[in-house]
Amino acid sequence: MKLNISEIKNLIPHRDPFLFVDTCEVLIPGEHGKSQKFFSKDEYFFKGHFPSNPIVPGVIIIEAMAQTAGIVVSYKLRDYKEKSVLFMSVNKAKFRKPILPNDNVSFEVKFLNSVRDVYKFEGICLKENIKVCEAEFSAMITYK
């Protein structure tokens, strides 16, 4: 199921300027998904990171992977209206190449395991089919 930005906004609470996913394809609900993001030269963080050599901060790359996983899990749990996905940890993060203004990147996340309402995923970020980042991360699903 390929989701557009309005469908994504129905699944996760993130909004501009902190939504880092443009489209998302849920391949296996709750387990596997791919997303895309175009980082325009006008992104707010390029003004300070770094003015003479702008690159996407690593924390934003990790956040985009986590948002992708949040979409994948939330899509599976979409019948539960009152829920939140809360980022808990990041491990084994590696940054291989920078993401620059006007780069289009893709993120792929895969479910590793879950214990109760804590889900663990692995993720990668690709630019022109070259891996630029990878990490494992976990998040908790809370219900109101």
CYANA upper distance limits for C-alpha pairs under 8 A (distance plus 0.5 A):
  1 MET  CA     25 GLU  CA      6.02
  1 MET  CA     26 VAL  CA      5.73
  1 MET  CA     27 LEU  CA      7.11
  2 LYS  CA     23 THR  CA      7.78
  2 LYS  CA     24 CYS  CA      6.29
  2 LYS  CA     25 GLU  CA      4.62
  2 LYS  CA     26 VAL  CA      6.81
  3 LEU  CA      7 GLU  CA      6.17
  3 LEU  CA      8 ILE  CA      6.79
  3 LEU  CA     23 THR  CA      6.27
  3 LEU  CA     24 CYS  CA      5.68
  3 LEU  CA     25 GLU  CA      6.46
  3 LEU  CA     26 VAL  CA      8.18
  4 ASN  CA      8 ILE  CA      6.69
  4 ASN  CA     22 ASP  CA      7.52
  4 ASN  CA     23 THR  CA      5.54
  4 ASN  CA     24 CYS  CA      7.36
  5 ILE  CA      9 LYS  CA      6.70
  5 ILE  CA     21 VAL  CA      8.26
  5 ILE  CA     22 ASP  CA      6.24
  5 ILE  CA     23 THR  CA      6.44
  6 SER  CA     10 ASN  CA      7.02
  7 GLU  CA     11 LEU  CA      7.28
  8 ILE  CA     12 ILE  CA      6.88
  8 ILE  CA     23 THR  CA      8.04
  8 ILE  CA     24 CYS  CA      8.02
  8 ILE  CA     71 ILE  CA      7.27
  9 LYS  CA     13 PRO  CA      6.83
  9 LYS  CA     14 HIS  CA      7.50
  9 LYS  CA     15 ARG  CA      7.95
 11 LEU  CA     71 ILE  CA      6.53
 11 LEU  CA     74 SER  CA      6.18
 11 LEU  CA     75 TYR  CA      7.06
 11 LEU  CA     78 ARG  CA      7.49
 12 ILE  CA     67 GLN  CA      8.20
 12 ILE  CA     70 GLY  CA      7.35
 12 ILE  CA     71 ILE  CA      6.85
 12 ILE  CA     74 SER  CA      7.73
 12 ILE  CA     84 SER  CA      8.20
 12 ILE  CA     85 VAL  CA      8.15
 13 PRO  CA     84 SER  CA      8.48
 14 HIS  CA     18 PHE  CA      6.56
 14 HIS  CA     19 LEU  CA      5.61
 15 ARG  CA     19 LEU  CA      5.38
 17 PRO  CA     44 TYR  CA      8.12
 19 LEU  CA     64 ALA  CA      8.29
 19 LEU  CA     67 GLN  CA      8.47
 20 PHE  CA     37 LYS  CA      6.91
 20 PHE  CA     60 ILE  CA      8.16
 20 PHE  CA     63 GLU  CA      8.03
 20 PHE  CA     64 ALA  CA      5.67
 20 PHE  CA     67 GLN  CA      7.91
 21 VAL  CA     35 SER  CA      6.88
 21 VAL  CA     36 GLN  CA      6.46
 21 VAL  CA     37 LYS  CA      5.68
 21 VAL  CA     64 ALA  CA      6.83
 21 VAL  CA     67 GLN  CA      7.73
 21 VAL  CA     68 THR  CA      7.58
 22 ASP  CA     35 SER  CA      7.73
 22 ASP  CA     36 GLN  CA      6.18
 22 ASP  CA     37 LYS  CA      5.62
 22 ASP  CA     38 PHE  CA      7.82
 23 THR  CA     35 SER  CA      5.99
 23 THR  CA     36 GLN  CA      5.94
 23 THR  CA     37 LYS  CA      7.73
 24 CYS  CA     33 GLY  CA      7.51
 24 CYS  CA     34 LYS  CA      6.16
 24 CYS  CA     35 SER  CA      4.54
 24 CYS  CA     36 GLN  CA      7.00
 24 CYS  CA     68 THR  CA      7.60
 24 CYS  CA     71 ILE  CA      8.28
 25 GLU  CA     33 GLY  CA      6.08
 25 GLU  CA     34 LYS  CA      5.70
 25 GLU  CA     35 SER  CA      6.56
 26 VAL  CA     32 HIS  CA      6.91
 26 VAL  CA     33 GLY  CA      4.97
 26 VAL  CA     34 LYS  CA      7.13
 26 VAL  CA     71 ILE  CA      8.47
 26 VAL  CA     72 VAL  CA      6.29
 26 VAL  CA     75 TYR  CA      8.25
 27 LEU  CA     31 GLU  CA      8.35
 27 LEU  CA     32 HIS  CA      5.92
 27 LEU  CA     33 GLY  CA      5.58
 27 LEU  CA     34 LYS  CA      7.96
 28 ILE  CA     32 HIS  CA      5.44
 28 ILE  CA     33 GLY  CA      7.24
 28 ILE  CA     72 VAL  CA      8.25
 29 PRO  CA     33 GLY  CA      8.32
 29 PRO  CA     72 VAL  CA      6.11
 29 PRO  CA     73 VAL  CA      6.93
 29 PRO  CA     75 TYR  CA      6.63
 29 PRO  CA     76 LYS  CA      5.35
 30 GLY  CA     69 ALA  CA      8.50
 30 GLY  CA     72 VAL  CA      5.55
 30 GLY  CA     73 VAL  CA      4.55
 30 GLY  CA     74 SER  CA      7.77
 30 GLY  CA     75 TYR  CA      7.46
 30 GLY  CA     76 LYS  CA      5.71
 30 GLY  CA     77 LEU  CA      8.40
 30 GLY  CA    111 PHE  CA      7.82
 31 GLU  CA     72 VAL  CA      7.13
 31 GLU  CA     73 VAL  CA      7.54
 31 GLU  CA    109 VAL  CA      8.37
 31 GLU  CA    110 LYS  CA      6.13
 31 GLU  CA    111 PHE  CA      5.09
 32 HIS  CA     69 ALA  CA      8.36
 32 HIS  CA     72 VAL  CA      7.17
 32 HIS  CA    108 GLU  CA      8.02
 32 HIS  CA    109 VAL  CA      6.18
 32 HIS  CA    110 LYS  CA      5.10
 32 HIS  CA    111 PHE  CA      6.77
 33 GLY  CA     68 THR  CA      7.51
 33 GLY  CA     69 ALA  CA      7.69
 33 GLY  CA     72 VAL  CA      6.51
 33 GLY  CA    108 GLU  CA      6.30
 33 GLY  CA    109 VAL  CA      6.04
 33 GLY  CA    110 LYS  CA      7.37
 34 LYS  CA     68 THR  CA      7.60
 34 LYS  CA    106 SER  CA      7.39
 34 LYS  CA    107 PHE  CA      5.98
 34 LYS  CA    108 GLU  CA      4.89
 34 LYS  CA    109 VAL  CA      6.99
 35 SER  CA     68 THR  CA      6.83
 35 SER  CA    106 SER  CA      6.03
 35 SER  CA    107 PHE  CA      5.64
 35 SER  CA    108 GLU  CA      7.06
 36 GLN  CA    104 ASN  CA      7.74
 36 GLN  CA    105 VAL  CA      6.31
 36 GLN  CA    106 SER  CA      4.92
 36 GLN  CA    107 PHE  CA      6.82
 37 LYS  CA    104 ASN  CA      6.31
 37 LYS  CA    105 VAL  CA      6.00
 37 LYS  CA    106 SER  CA      6.86
 38 PHE  CA    102 ASN  CA      7.05
 38 PHE  CA    103 ASP  CA      6.40
 38 PHE  CA    104 ASN  CA      4.79
 38 PHE  CA    105 VAL  CA      6.89
 39 PHE  CA     43 GLU  CA      7.18
 39 PHE  CA     56 VAL  CA      8.50
 39 PHE  CA    100 LEU  CA      8.06
 39 PHE  CA    101 PRO  CA      6.30
 39 PHE  CA    102 ASN  CA      5.78
 39 PHE  CA    103 ASP  CA      6.07
 39 PHE  CA    104 ASN  CA      6.82
 40 SER  CA    101 PRO  CA      5.99
 40 SER  CA    102 ASN  CA      5.03
 40 SER  CA    103 ASP  CA      7.65
 41 LYS  CA     46 PHE  CA      7.86
 41 LYS  CA    101 PRO  CA      4.94
 41 LYS  CA    102 ASN  CA      5.97
 42 ASP  CA     46 PHE  CA      7.78
 42 ASP  CA    101 PRO  CA      8.38
 43 GLU  CA     47 LYS  CA      8.47
 45 PHE  CA     49 HIS  CA      6.40
 45 PHE  CA     56 VAL  CA      8.01
 45 PHE  CA     57 PRO  CA      8.39
 46 PHE  CA     50 PHE  CA      6.54
 46 PHE  CA     51 PRO  CA      7.02
 46 PHE  CA     54 PRO  CA      5.71
 46 PHE  CA     55 ILE  CA      7.12
 46 PHE  CA     56 VAL  CA      7.61
 46 PHE  CA    101 PRO  CA      8.35
 47 LYS  CA     51 PRO  CA      5.82
 47 LYS  CA     54 PRO  CA      8.01
 48 GLY  CA     54 PRO  CA      8.38
 49 HIS  CA     53 ASN  CA      8.03
 49 HIS  CA     54 PRO  CA      6.00
 49 HIS  CA     55 ILE  CA      6.75
 49 HIS  CA     56 VAL  CA      7.81
 49 HIS  CA     57 PRO  CA      7.47
 50 PHE  CA     54 PRO  CA      4.97
 50 PHE  CA     55 ILE  CA      7.10
 54 PRO  CA    100 LEU  CA      6.97
 54 PRO  CA    101 PRO  CA      7.38
 55 ILE  CA     98 PRO  CA      6.70
 55 ILE  CA     99 ILE  CA      6.12
 55 ILE  CA    100 LEU  CA      5.29
 55 ILE  CA    101 PRO  CA      7.26
 56 VAL  CA     60 ILE  CA      7.30
 56 VAL  CA     61 ILE  CA      7.71
 56 VAL  CA     98 PRO  CA      7.57
 56 VAL  CA     99 ILE  CA      5.93
 56 VAL  CA    100 LEU  CA      6.71
 56 VAL  CA    101 PRO  CA      8.14
 57 PRO  CA     61 ILE  CA      7.23
 58 GLY  CA     62 ILE  CA      6.83
 58 GLY  CA     95 PHE  CA      7.78
 59 VAL  CA     63 GLU  CA      6.51
 60 ILE  CA     64 ALA  CA      6.59
 61 ILE  CA     65 MET  CA      6.98
 61 ILE  CA    125 CYS  CA      8.11
 61 ILE  CA    133 CYS  CA      8.24
 62 ILE  CA     66 ALA  CA      6.72
 62 ILE  CA    135 ALA  CA      7.93
 63 GLU  CA     67 GLN  CA      6.52
 64 ALA  CA     68 THR  CA      6.68
 64 ALA  CA    107 PHE  CA      8.05
 65 MET  CA     69 ALA  CA      6.87
 65 MET  CA    107 PHE  CA      6.51
 65 MET  CA    108 GLU  CA      7.78
 65 MET  CA    109 VAL  CA      7.32
 65 MET  CA    123 GLY  CA      6.61
 65 MET  CA    124 ILE  CA      7.87
 65 MET  CA    125 CYS  CA      8.05
 66 ALA  CA     70 GLY  CA      6.57
 66 ALA  CA     87 PHE  CA      7.80
 66 ALA  CA    137 PHE  CA      7.76
 67 GLN  CA     71 ILE  CA      6.68
 68 THR  CA     72 VAL  CA      6.81
 68 THR  CA    107 PHE  CA      7.83
 68 THR  CA    108 GLU  CA      8.19
 68 THR  CA    109 VAL  CA      7.44
 69 ALA  CA     73 VAL  CA      6.68
 69 ALA  CA    109 VAL  CA      6.56
 69 ALA  CA    110 LYS  CA      8.31
 69 ALA  CA    121 PHE  CA      7.67
 70 GLY  CA     74 SER  CA      6.32
 70 GLY  CA     85 VAL  CA      6.72
 71 ILE  CA     75 TYR  CA      6.34
 72 VAL  CA     76 LYS  CA      7.21
 73 VAL  CA     77 LEU  CA      6.87
 74 SER  CA     78 ARG  CA      6.00
 74 SER  CA     85 VAL  CA      8.43
 80 TYR  CA    143 TYR  CA      8.48
 82 GLU  CA    143 TYR  CA      6.28
 82 GLU  CA    144 LYS  CA      5.85
 83 LYS  CA    141 ILE  CA      7.21
 83 LYS  CA    142 THR  CA      5.94
 83 LYS  CA    143 TYR  CA      4.86
 83 LYS  CA    144 LYS  CA      6.57
 84 SER  CA    141 ILE  CA      6.14
 84 SER  CA    142 THR  CA      5.70
 84 SER  CA    143 TYR  CA      7.05
 85 VAL  CA    139 ALA  CA      6.83
 85 VAL  CA    140 MET  CA      6.21
 85 VAL  CA    141 ILE  CA      5.18
 85 VAL  CA    142 THR  CA      7.04
 86 LEU  CA    139 ALA  CA      5.74
 86 LEU  CA    140 MET  CA      5.66
 86 LEU  CA    141 ILE  CA      6.91
 86 LEU  CA    142 THR  CA      8.16
 87 PHE  CA    137 PHE  CA      8.45
 87 PHE  CA    138 SER  CA      6.81
 87 PHE  CA    139 ALA  CA      4.83
 87 PHE  CA    140 MET  CA      7.09
 88 MET  CA    137 PHE  CA      7.95
 88 MET  CA    138 SER  CA      5.97
 88 MET  CA    139 ALA  CA      5.39
 88 MET  CA    140 MET  CA      7.24
 89 SER  CA    137 PHE  CA      5.86
 89 SER  CA    138 SER  CA      5.81
 89 SER  CA    139 ALA  CA      7.57
 90 VAL  CA    135 ALA  CA      7.36
 90 VAL  CA    136 GLU  CA      6.24
 90 VAL  CA    137 PHE  CA      4.68
 90 VAL  CA    138 SER  CA      7.15
 91 ASN  CA    135 ALA  CA      6.52
 91 ASN  CA    136 GLU  CA      5.59
 91 ASN  CA    137 PHE  CA      6.49
 92 LYS  CA    134 GLU  CA      8.05
 92 LYS  CA    135 ALA  CA      5.68
 92 LYS  CA    136 GLU  CA      6.46
 93 ALA  CA    133 CYS  CA      7.73
 93 ALA  CA    134 GLU  CA      6.08
 93 ALA  CA    135 ALA  CA      4.60
 93 ALA  CA    136 GLU  CA      7.31
 94 LYS  CA    133 CYS  CA      5.99
 94 LYS  CA    134 GLU  CA      5.90
 94 LYS  CA    135 ALA  CA      6.94
 95 PHE  CA    132 VAL  CA      6.47
 95 PHE  CA    133 CYS  CA      5.03
 95 PHE  CA    134 GLU  CA      7.37
 96 ARG  CA    131 LYS  CA      7.74
 96 ARG  CA    132 VAL  CA      5.24
 96 ARG  CA    133 CYS  CA      6.23
 97 LYS  CA    131 LYS  CA      8.45
 97 LYS  CA    132 VAL  CA      5.35
 97 LYS  CA    133 CYS  CA      7.87
 98 PRO  CA    132 VAL  CA      7.46
 99 ILE  CA    103 ASP  CA      6.88
 99 ILE  CA    127 LYS  CA      8.18
 99 ILE  CA    132 VAL  CA      8.31
103 ASP  CA    127 LYS  CA      8.01
104 ASN  CA    127 LYS  CA      7.15
104 ASN  CA    128 GLU  CA      8.46
105 VAL  CA    125 CYS  CA      7.30
105 VAL  CA    126 LEU  CA      6.13
105 VAL  CA    127 LYS  CA      5.27
105 VAL  CA    128 GLU  CA      7.79
106 SER  CA    125 CYS  CA      6.18
106 SER  CA    126 LEU  CA      5.73
106 SER  CA    127 LYS  CA      7.15
107 PHE  CA    123 GLY  CA      7.46
107 PHE  CA    124 ILE  CA      6.18
107 PHE  CA    125 CYS  CA      4.98
107 PHE  CA    126 LEU  CA      6.85
108 GLU  CA    123 GLY  CA      6.02
108 GLU  CA    124 ILE  CA      5.92
108 GLU  CA    125 CYS  CA      7.08
109 VAL  CA    121 PHE  CA      6.91
109 VAL  CA    122 GLU  CA      6.14
109 VAL  CA    123 GLY  CA      4.76
109 VAL  CA    124 ILE  CA      7.13
110 LYS  CA    121 PHE  CA      5.95
110 LYS  CA    122 GLU  CA      5.92
110 LYS  CA    123 GLY  CA      6.92
111 PHE  CA    119 TYR  CA      7.96
111 PHE  CA    120 LYS  CA      6.69
111 PHE  CA    121 PHE  CA      4.97
111 PHE  CA    122 GLU  CA      7.08
112 LEU  CA    119 TYR  CA      8.23
112 LEU  CA    120 LYS  CA      5.92
112 LEU  CA    121 PHE  CA      5.56
112 LEU  CA    122 GLU  CA      7.19
113 ASN  CA    119 TYR  CA      6.57
113 ASN  CA    120 LYS  CA      5.85
113 ASN  CA    121 PHE  CA      7.72
114 SER  CA    118 VAL  CA      5.91
114 SER  CA    119 TYR  CA      4.87
114 SER  CA    120 LYS  CA      6.47
115 VAL  CA    119 TYR  CA      7.27
117 ASP  CA    140 MET  CA      6.04
117 ASP  CA    141 ILE  CA      5.83
117 ASP  CA    142 THR  CA      7.82
118 VAL  CA    138 SER  CA      7.21
118 VAL  CA    139 ALA  CA      6.11
118 VAL  CA    140 MET  CA      4.83
118 VAL  CA    141 ILE  CA      6.96
119 TYR  CA    138 SER  CA      5.95
119 TYR  CA    139 ALA  CA      6.00
119 TYR  CA    140 MET  CA      6.81
119 TYR  CA    141 ILE  CA      8.42
120 LYS  CA    136 GLU  CA      7.70
120 LYS  CA    137 PHE  CA      6.25
120 LYS  CA    138 SER  CA      4.74
120 LYS  CA    139 ALA  CA      7.20
121 PHE  CA    136 GLU  CA      6.16
121 PHE  CA    137 PHE  CA      6.03
121 PHE  CA    138 SER  CA      6.65
122 GLU  CA    134 GLU  CA      8.04
122 GLU  CA    135 ALA  CA      6.32
122 GLU  CA    136 GLU  CA      4.74
122 GLU  CA    137 PHE  CA      6.89
123 GLY  CA    134 GLU  CA      6.08
123 GLY  CA    135 ALA  CA      5.96
123 GLY  CA    136 GLU  CA      6.69
123 GLY  CA    137 PHE  CA      8.46
124 ILE  CA    131 LYS  CA      7.30
124 ILE  CA    132 VAL  CA      8.13
124 ILE  CA    133 CYS  CA      6.11
124 ILE  CA    134 GLU  CA      4.77
124 ILE  CA    135 ALA  CA      7.12
125 CYS  CA    131 LYS  CA      6.30
125 CYS  CA    132 VAL  CA      6.16
125 CYS  CA    133 CYS  CA      5.55
125 CYS  CA    134 GLU  CA      6.81
126 LEU  CA    130 ILE  CA      5.64
126 LEU  CA    131 LYS  CA      4.96
126 LEU  CA    132 VAL  CA      6.06
126 LEU  CA    133 CYS  CA      7.73
127 LYS  CA    131 LYS  CA      7.04
127 LYS  CA    132 VAL  CA      7.03
